[in-house]
Amino acid sequence: MKYTEKEESLIEFIKKLMPDGVAVAFSGGVDSTLILKVTKDILDNEKSDIKKDLKLVAFTLNTILNPKNDLKIAKSICDDFGVRQVVINVNEIINPKILSNDKMRCYYCKNDLFLRIFEEKSKYSLKYVIDGSNFDDKDNYRPGSIAAKELGVISPLEECGFTKNEVREFAKKLEISVANRASAPCMLTRYPYDTKVDFLQFDKIEELEGKIKSLGIYNVRVRVHGDIARVEVDKDKLAFLAEKINNLIPDFERAGFKYTTIDARGFRSGSMDE
């Protein structure tokens, strides 16, 4: 397979980390899956007799705040790649700083989550923790990235200048099953900062988003504003959703929403930061 110069740089970057072993913070999204695939391929191409299963472990966090389907997808990918996976169960909301839902919630949360990975990876004699943050993430409000950097997490995609589109293109080249998977961020991103969060509502919101996606819509967010649901989809799907939304009103009402609206500005990642 012929690689671009940037793809070669990513492979070489990760290869330099491998002798000391790496823990991949693995969610099952396209970014961390690309990192896991490249790392596993490097190990598979090793000609030495090192115990390869001791050089790479995928650590997946089973959390309250992430969509439930993420864990199932992550497990399936690790099985397909033949990578050892360690699932860490985490209850983030016992931290009152996260529960407060202020603008630093992501910092507190990522700090807690990565600390758990650092604790666990020490059991496997792995030196480095690497994640799937990409170069585009630098332009967004991501206090969680600050926490990761403070703890020493390495982000190969960011270091090698990979944009999200370039991540997807490389993932397609490597025939990764989730190359086109839409981003699935933390459920707190559906709520405005400094508002009370109904954690029992998460499953209902995830179900609503799933039903809208089943209509053939790629990017979907159901944002919560009290008893008002503000639905974001890509602009080219606004008219289509407007034709279908009445059929979903009973589902929104069962989820606790009195009013259902479609945001005419369309889908915007991180719109609660505007």
C-alpha positions in Angstrom: 0.0 0.0 0.0 1.3 3.4 -0.9 1.1 6.1 1.8 1.1 9.8 1.6 3.9 11.8 3.3 1.6 12.7 6.1 0.4 9.1 6.6 4.0 8.0 6.7 4.8 10.6 9.3 2.0 9.3 11.5 3.2 5.7 11.2 6.8 6.7 12.0 5.6 8.9 15.0 3.7 6.0 16.5 6.4 3.5 15.7 8.9 5.4 17.9 6.6 5.0 20.9 6.0 1.2 20.5 9.2 -0.2 22.1 7.9 1.1 25.5 4.3 0.1 24.9 1.2 2.3 24.3 -2.2 2.5 25.9 -4.7 3.8 23.4 -7.6 5.7 24.8 -10.2 4.1 22.5 -13.8 5.2 22.1 -14.7 3.5 18.8 -14.9 6.7 16.9 -13.0 7.1 13.6 -10.1 9.1 15.2 -9.2 6.6 17.9 -10.0 3.7 15.6 -7.4 5.0 13.1 -4.8 5.3 15.8 -5.6 1.8 17.0 -5.4 0.3 13.5 -2.1 2.0 12.6 -0.6 0.9 16.0 -1.8 -2.7 15.5 -0.4 -2.8 11.9 3.0 -1.6 13.2 3.0 -4.4 15.7 1.9 -7.0 13.1 4.8 -6.0 10.9 7.4 -6.3 13.6 9.9 -9.0 12.8 11.2 -9.4 16.3 10.0 -12.0 18.8 8.7 -9.5 21.3 5.4 -10.3 23.0 3.3 -8.1 20.9 0.2 -8.4 23.1 2.2 -6.7 25.8 3.0 -3.6 23.7 -0.6 -2.4 22.9 -3.8 -2.3 25.0 -7.0 -0.4 24.1 -8.6 1.2 27.1 -12.3 2.0 26.7 -14.2 4.0 29.3 -17.7 2.8 29.9 -19.3 6.0 31.2 -22.6 7.5 32.1 -22.1 10.5 29.9 -21.3 8.8 26.6 -23.9 7.2 24.2 -24.5 3.6 25.3 -23.9 2.3 21.8 -20.3 3.4 21.9 -19.1 0.5 24.0 -20.7 -2.1 21.8 -19.0 -0.6 18.7 -15.6 -0.3 20.5 -15.7 -4.0 21.6 -16.6 -5.1 18.1 -13.6 -3.2 16.6 -11.2 -4.6 19.1 -12.4 -8.1 18.3 -11.9 -7.4 14.6 -8.4 -6.0 15.1 -7.4 -8.7 17.5 -6.4 -6.1 20.1 -6.7 -6.6 23.9 -9.3 -4.3 25.3 -9.7 -3.2 28.9 -13.1 -1.6 29.8 -13.0 0.8 32.7 -16.4 1.5 34.3 -16.7 5.1 35.4 -19.4 7.1 37.1 -18.4 10.7 36.3 -21.3 12.4 38.0 -20.0 11.6 41.5 -17.6 14.5 40.9 -19.5 17.6 41.9 -17.4 19.7 39.6 -18.8 17.8 36.6 -22.3 17.7 38.1 -22.2 21.5 38.2 -22.3 21.6 34.4 -20.2 24.8 34.1 -17.9 25.7 31.2 -15.1 23.7 32.6 -17.1 20.5 32.9 -15.1 18.8 30.1 -11.8 19.7 31.8 -12.9 18.0 35.1 -14.3 15.0 33.3 -11.4 14.4 31.0 -9.0 14.8 33.9 -10.8 12.1 35.9 -11.1 9.8 32.9 -7.5 10.0 31.8 -6.3 9.5 35.3 -8.2 6.2 35.4 -6.4 5.1 32.2 -3.0 6.1 33.6 -3.8 4.0 36.7 -4.8 1.0 34.7 -2.1 1.1 32.1 0.6 0.9 34.9 -0.7 -2.7 35.4 0.5 -3.6 31.9 3.9 -1.8 32.0 2.9 0.6 29.2 4.7 3.9 29.1 2.5 6.1 26.9 -1.1 7.0 26.7 -2.2 8.2 23.2 -5.6 9.4 22.0 -7.4 10.4 18.8 -7.5 14.1 19.0 -6.9 15.6 15.6 -5.6 18.9 14.3 -9.1 20.4 13.8 -9.8 20.0 17.5 -7.4 22.8 18.2 -9.8 25.3 16.7 -12.7 24.3 19.0 -13.4 25.0 22.7 -12.0 21.9 24.2 -11.0 22.3 27.9 -10.7 18.5 28.0 -7.7 18.7 25.7 -6.0 20.9 28.2 -6.5 18.3 30.9 -5.1 15.6 28.6 -2.0 17.6 27.7 -1.4 18.4 31.4 -1.4 14.6 32.2 1.0 13.8 29.4 -1.4 12.3 26.9 0.1 12.2 23.4 -2.1 13.0 20.3 -0.4 11.6 17.2 -3.0 12.9 14.7 -2.7 16.4 16.1 1.1 16.2 16.2 1.2 15.1 12.5 -1.3 17.7 11.4 -4.2 15.4 10.5 -7.5 17.2 9.9 -10.8 15.4 10.4 -11.2 14.9 6.6 -7.7 13.5 6.3 -8.5 11.1 9.2 -11.5 9.8 7.3 -9.6 9.5 4.0 -6.8 7.4 5.7 -9.4 5.3 7.5 -11.1 4.5 4.2 -7.8 3.6 2.7 -7.2 1.1 5.5 -10.8 -0.2 5.1 -11.8 0.8 8.6 -15.5 0.0 9.2 -16.2 3.3 11.1 -14.5 5.6 8.5 -17.7 7.4 7.9 -19.2 7.2 11.4 -20.6 10.5 12.7 -19.1 12.0 15.8 -20.8 10.9 19.1 -19.9 13.4 21.8 -20.7 13.4 25.5 -24.4 13.7 26.3 -23.7 16.9 28.3 -23.2 18.7 25.0 -26.9 18.5 24.5 -27.4 20.9 27.5 -26.6 24.6 28.0 -23.9 25.3 30.6 -25.0 26.1 34.2 -28.3 24.3 33.8 -29.7 21.3 35.6 -29.1 18.1 33.8 -31.6 15.2 33.9 -29.4 12.1 33.6 -32.4 9.9 33.3 -33.2 11.7 30.0 -30.0 10.6 28.3 -31.3 7.3 26.9 -34.4 9.0 25.6 -32.3 11.7 23.8 -30.1 9.0 22.3 -33.2 7.1 21.1 -34.6 10.3 19.5 -31.4 11.0 17.7 -31.3 7.4 16.6 -34.8 7.6 15.1 -33.9 10.8 13.2 -30.7 9.1 11.9 -32.8 6.2 10.7 -34.4 8.5 8.3 -31.1 8.8 6.5 -29.8 11.9 8.3 -26.1 11.8 9.1 -25.5 14.5 11.7 -28.1 14.9 14.4 -28.2 16.6 17.8 -31.2 17.0 20.1 -30.4 20.0 22.2 -32.3 20.4 25.5 -33.7 23.8 26.6 -36.0 22.9 29.5 -39.2 21.4 27.9 -38.1 22.5 24.4 -36.1 20.2 22.1 -34.0 22.0 19.5 -33.1 19.6 16.7 -30.0 20.3 14.7 -29.4 18.5 11.3 -27.3 19.4 8.3 -28.7 22.3 6.3 -29.4 20.1 3.3 -31.7 17.9 5.4 -33.8 20.7 7.0 -36.7 20.6 4.6 -36.7 16.8 4.6 -36.8 16.7 8.4 -39.6 19.3 8.5 -41.7 16.9 6.4 -41.1 14.0 8.8 -41.0 15.7 12.2 -44.7 15.4 13.0 -44.4 11.7 13.0 -41.9 11.9 15.8 -43.7 14.4 18.0 -45.2 11.6 20.2 -41.6 10.3 20.8 -40.5 13.8 21.8 -43.4 14.1 24.2 -42.7 10.8 25.8 -39.1 12.0 26.4 -40.5 15.0 28.3 -40.6 17.7 25.7 -43.6 20.0 25.4 -42.2 21.7 22.3 -40.1 20.4 19.4 -38.2 22.8 17.1 -35.9 22.5 14.2 -32.9 24.9 14.2 -32.9 26.7 10.9 -29.1 27.3 11.2 -28.5 23.6 10.8 -26.0 21.3 12.6 -23.1 22.9 14.3 -20.6 20.9 16.3 -20.3 22.6 19.7 -23.2 24.9 19.2 -23.7 25.3 22.9 -20.4 27.1 23.0 -21.7 29.9 20.7 
